[in-house]
């Protein structure tokens, strides 16, 4: 079997890998747990700060050592659709402790630390699940500007951001005296971002608790607004590709019947009547042009009609 695939043969992942970052107290963990059927890897002991309502029906691994992570990733995780890593910065601390104990890492230690970090990200990717990394906010100077970025060692951040589908900055905005919590996926002059799922640049994250901490709505922001939106986009692309392939096949079959000027003119008069999708009309014209050239037909620019080549 050939490794070369046509566009309709490509395997498109249906899972999303994303990172959410922001200041403490923004509700990053709660938003992350709004993904479908999550398993929480709690490196930051963040469950104690969360409203227990949001932890209902959520299984959690309270990480106490890196061996906990190594063990759980070998278990049967088929019941979960999402793995939440909270926080990725604290995860790196566990890796450093695992490799170096209580001492500070030396230059020669970092190759092993980075290898363990890479093992973790590769293993997560191999699970075929949605992956959500939670990170605190840090800053980076770019000239006179200060840019908000995830709090993660630069090399680790650069290696993982290339694999992300989405990188979102969660913050609280005040508009006309009203506080709104938003997540920004597009990169701007003030924050890093990544948006390969074609989501809106800025999305409002709804408040789902009243002032007494009681739930007012289901915690399903990522499921409803991000995952389902992304899957809908993939489904629409797949349907469009199938329609494109179908009309191109019909066009090719029709072109096979072109044997002379009469049949060429007949095809040309109906070329716009196919149910064209995307660039199928352009493709049809290209296939037709190749056919008439192969037959040696002559096109009259004034009459717009093909004639057979002179004997």
Secondary structure, 3 states (H helix, E strand, C coil): CCCCCCHHHCCCCCCCEEEEEECCCCCHHHHHCCCCCEEEEECCCHHHHCCHHHHCCCEEEECCCHHHHHHHCCCCCCCCCEEEEECHHHHHHHHHHHHHCCCCCCHHHHHHHHHHHHHHHHHHHHCCCEEEEEEEEEEEEECCEEEEEECCCHHHHHHHHCCCCEEEEEEEEEECCEEEEEEECCCCCCECCEECCCCCCEEECCCCECCCCCECCCCCHHHHHHHHHHHHHHHHHHHHHHHHHHHHHHHHHHHHCCCCHHHHHHHHHHHHHCCCCCCHHHHHHHHHHHHHHHHCCEEECCCCEEECCCC
